[in-house]
Amino acid sequence: MEDKKQQQQQQREEAEAEEEAPVVPSSLRAAATCRSLSSLSSSLRWDHRGDDDEEEAELRWAAIERLPTLDRMRTSVLSSEAVDVRRLGAAQRRVLVERLVADIQRDNLRLLRKQRRRMERVGVRQPTVEVRWRNVRVEADCQVVSGKPLPTLLNTVLATARGLSRRPHARIPILNDVTGILKPSRLTLLLGPPGCGKTTLLLALAGKLDKNLKVTGEVEYNGANLNTFVPEKTSAYISQYDLHVPEMTVRETLDFSARFQGVGTRAEIMKEVIRREKEAGITPDPDIDTYMKAISVEGLERSMQTDYIMKIMGLDICADIIVGDIMRRGISGGEKKRLTTGEMIVGPSRALFMDEISTGLDSSTTFQIVSCLQQVAHISESTILVSLLQPAPETYDLFDDIILMAEGKIVYHGSKSCIMNFFESCGFKCPERKGAADFLQEVLSKKDQQQYWSRTEETYNFVTIDHFCEKFKASQVGQNLVEELANPFDKSEVYNNALSLNIYSLTKWDLLKACFAREILLMRRNAFIYITKVVQLGLLAVITGTVFLRTHMGVDRAHADYYMGSLFYALILLLVNGFPELAIAVSRLPVFYKQRDYYFYPAWAYAIPSFILKIPLSLVESITWTSISYYLIGYTPEASRFFCQLLILFLVHTGALSLFRCVASYCQTMVASSVGGTMSFLVILLFGGFIIPRLSMPNWLKWGFWISPLSYAEIGLTGNEFLAPRWLKTTTSGVTLGRRVLMDRGLDFSSYFYWISASALIGFILLLNVGYAIGLTIKKPTGTSRAIISRDKFSTFDRRGKDMSKDMDNRMPKLQVGNALAPNKTGTMVLPFSPLTISFQDVNYYVDTPVEMREQGYKERKLQLLHNITGAFQPGVLSALMGVTGAGKTTLLDVLAGRKTGGVIEGDIRVGGYPKIQQTFARISGYCEQTDVHSPQITVEESVAYSAWLRLPTEVDSKTRREFVDEVIQTIELDDIRDALVGLPGVSGLSTEQRKRLTIAVELVSNPSVIFMDEPTSGLDARAAAIVMRAVKNVADTGRTVVCTIHQPSIEIFEAFDELMLMKRGGELIYAGPLGLHSCNVIHYFETIPGVPKIKDNYNPSTWMLEVTCASMEAQLGVDFAQIYRESTMCKDKDALVKSLSKPALGTSDLHFPTRFPQKFREQLKACIWKQCLSYWRSPSYNLVRILFITISCIVFGVLFWQQGDINHINDQQGLFTILGCMYGTTLFTGINNCQSVIPFISIERSVVYRERFAGMYSPWAYSLAQVAMEIPYVLVQILLIMFIAYPMIGYAWTAAKFFWFMYTIACTLLYFLYFGMMIVSLTPNIQVASILASMFYTLQNLMSGFIVPAPQIPRWWIWLYYTSPLSWTLNVFFTTQFGDEHQKEISVFGETKSVAAFIKDYFGFRHDLLPLAAIILAMFPILFAILFGLSISKLNFQRR
């Protein structure tokens, strides 16, 4: 007992020692005090028990220690109870984490120290990783082209044509002989301007560089080359792009990541610690023991580490909210960024490479995260390299070392404490109120360098990057680096398990189980899609069953073709029903590639659940179809034959899903996958034996019948039906009726062939899924193809010593020395406008409480995001809207700008004293959104020019408009990339910061009176942020009303604002007033609140302000800052100001415009057509691929149906049926391909349309008409290909009338399929639902086209469907124009002789005398679908904000 008390006394002393924290801002230390005291008492609870409790605890520990080692690792004491750490409930995990980390800043430090002390006490060390790299050079191969390097259709064709020859290419350096070292227990900051090679360096060190890059030099971990271990598992690279599954919640995302990353060496360390503690008789702190054991267990579905990471990343408040995407409301952009970081640090990696992790985060949140990283680095001996764009001074101070880069070279690499001395030795000094990180980035720029020159007695000359590099190599820090690298790594000093040798952390079975669990979860989240498919299939089964109703069909030769047609239709329907799988599979590929490349799991582990878990769905859909249609149609009433048909249909549906998944894995994008899927569908159907019977195929192509899965399905289904006893009637030829039907179709096989067919289908399914897994394994993510560069730009680049940044610097105006944000007096960005004030009073905003929150116990049905916000924004005043992440800043901007599409808004919003009318307000306002949404296929300059064209008033002539566009482009520093394609975020085109600047330029060029900017500097480095804010300041100085939400502003940027609105989490105001000189007003306001710590000298006021108003400070002081503000004089003054501004000034009038839009409809249409023309011309993946599809299809149809359209070759009804099948196949497949291709193309553009529609740029009808019109030239190309390839090969009549009738018909057909695809996208919330409805359209077209069931045979209750089916009118006009006037040609039909015209009229109901009417009706369908597309665009908005 005495030993026990001594041990407790030692633990108390250690706990007291742990109260020492690293140097942090005084405000943060004060904010942590109250939480740390309660936390300390919690940690000592074990030590302060009474003797009885101690004895009881000793008994429990004694019992635990008697357990076998494995069980002892899984058992601990939590809240005085023995628990299995593998089975901790959500509440238990949450309570433990809250107890261990009540206050993040202090308690996280104490938790890490306790873990380290526990290990040190028994002599166990953490594994460490030292990273060295020597002379690393990375180069990219770029194709040199003439003119602009844009992927136009012509450039793509020429590049393909030159593909077999040697193309001129250049090798552009990205990293230029960089050398360095990262040590354990050191937190290193990576700084440099965008494009300097930071991301490439991080990828190189993490072993994740693209294989197409040329890499020389060496990278070592603990002295081992990258190829001797698995760097992806030893280290973790955190991307700047936020790629997550939108349907999963934050907790699920982190749990999934933790499960796959495993626990690394934690289990081994824990086992050794427990063993040594037992030998030494040491009893650990129960909470620490429980935590350490819980994070050491592999493969748990719910990880304790997830709760811990959510806590320190501030994600616990949104743990059960889905991630969401651009069309689904989810977590905020800042929360997504933190989730991206948390997703990787939840694992056990000992080296972290973090790329721009602070984008979209406020400075206090960034400080908190970096502070936690510092603690992890120092105490857990991790190796961490972090790239940040705009680190605040206090965040910068947390780092130990700095790597400064420019132009692919390392300018400085060493201790943070020496870097300022280094630059002073070069003649440059950082001003007092200048952030060190901002200084370091600007001093390298030719544009900004001179203002920091400190040697006034010497003449300033620009110091180049090469000169800085030489100075660094000659400096003491540089020499020390060389000496360190010269000494080989001492491998005896490192724990031998620091490097991972295993590719995956889990066993194959556990990998499979985890992937199964996630797939089940995603299927549950997408249940609506699957339910919709089943309902759709049931509805189609009812329609089909009543079309082929058994009471109308007999068992005879005349009706045998209808039975055959119904079986074929069932196969087609189930094949087409698999099309939506394309959209689902493609949408998940980006996240899959990320996780595959991080070695979360292999491709097969992802592919198998995708296949197996869809089997029950296929079974349900097959049962739904068969159980409804089988007896309605009247197939053979035998149970065995019912189940045999069900089996074949089930295998066909499973095969269809497998086929489209396989296509998606190789084609990767929605457009390419749609074409690939349609092409596969075409081949399978053409060789399936129904459209063209096997016996009618050319002999040299009959092998195609045996490679089509549809052939085996048809053999199985037809044999199952027509070999039944009821079809055994003998015909005049002595062959049974059933056999005769099968022989006519070339399907006459023995009954045992059914099982051969079923086996073949199973083989196809397995083959396709193996192909799917192989595709997932070998294909790289899209957007990593070789870059292209123009010959002119390359020549310039080469002449300037491969230094593109100089070219940009030389063209930029010099900043005024001393103030980076000084107004640019030479600017001419002044066009006439009306200054306007925005006032708002008692604004509240409510949304429906998310289902996930209600499931967690939140009872209110409405969640209030804004609470009684009152304020005003005035002309000429630059206002900042600030607050911690989740405070409601973006929500308030959306409400004021009228961008919310859901929820309930209360309160009074006025513009110029008059109630805000959104339609007119959109004309005079601009909104820079957080998400940078732009058309991907136009250039930067074209994007800005397009915005100016449509948003500037008609009074601005084209010359002035062009000059204005050029000035904005130069002001926002887009001149160097003005000819670059915008591309898709995270895939191609512009980088994050370039897209952000483009967003700002697109809004500034509209010359608005009011500008809302949501985080305009997020994703920008300090220099770019200063440039942008200077432009914004210039705009405000012209008398405009400018409001910005802003994160992590430097002192200069923050003090460039005139007024501040500060919000706290929960959507409440805590300050609204002027900043004052050097932020004196806001500082004075908060310092007068009792208990609030004073600001330190030269401290960033914005950071201090957020720190002293955080939730923990409120808890410590026992105050509510929102209540203090409501009771303040400032609030009363603001209320009075708002009341005065809510009344119109004398002599003013409400906003009014003679027209709804700035430009006339003609100009709107002209601008929209201009943009669409450029987009289409630069979309080879859309237009070239579908043209290629048409070309191949024409050749295939021409070969298969060679000269069968010649009337002289038609001698019986089968000849007519064959050529009708040709017409049917040609129109159906080319139409489906057009429809499937246009769906993703329009879907990508839809979010851009929503933004432009909110901005009031154009009438939806102008956009719709332009979109509709732009398809016509490309459809014309398709028509010409059909007319000059397929038409003559098939042998249709070469008369002018029939030729042009055919051309007219195919034109209408291709257009109505295209316009239907556009319409269906505009009518549905997402591409998956659009694909489902499109597949239903295809199947109904199949059934009601008149090919499977002629019009005279369709029951009268469904005949209206026939007449409303566009495809029926297509076949009507096709057949009638080609053969409807053939009165002289007689053929044998069903044993009698008739003229072709008479047979067509009697059998199909096609009348030549009604041809003009049919042609007019056919033309109405594309017109109708185009009008519905326009109506949907103008009336519907599925974006949820």
Order of alpha helices (4+ residues) and beta strands (2+ residues): alpha-alpha-alpha-alpha-beta-beta-alpha-alpha-beta-alpha-beta-beta-alpha-beta-beta-alpha-beta-alpha-alpha-alpha-alpha-alpha-beta-alpha-beta-alpha-beta-beta-alpha-alpha-alpha-alpha-alpha-alpha-alpha-alpha-alpha-alpha-alpha-alpha-alpha-alpha-alpha-alpha-beta-alpha-alpha-beta-alpha-beta-beta-alpha-beta-beta-alpha-beta-alpha-alpha-alpha-beta-alpha-beta-alpha-beta-beta-alpha-alpha-alpha-alpha-alpha-alpha-alpha-alpha-alpha-alpha-alpha-alpha-alpha-alpha-beta-beta-alpha-alpha
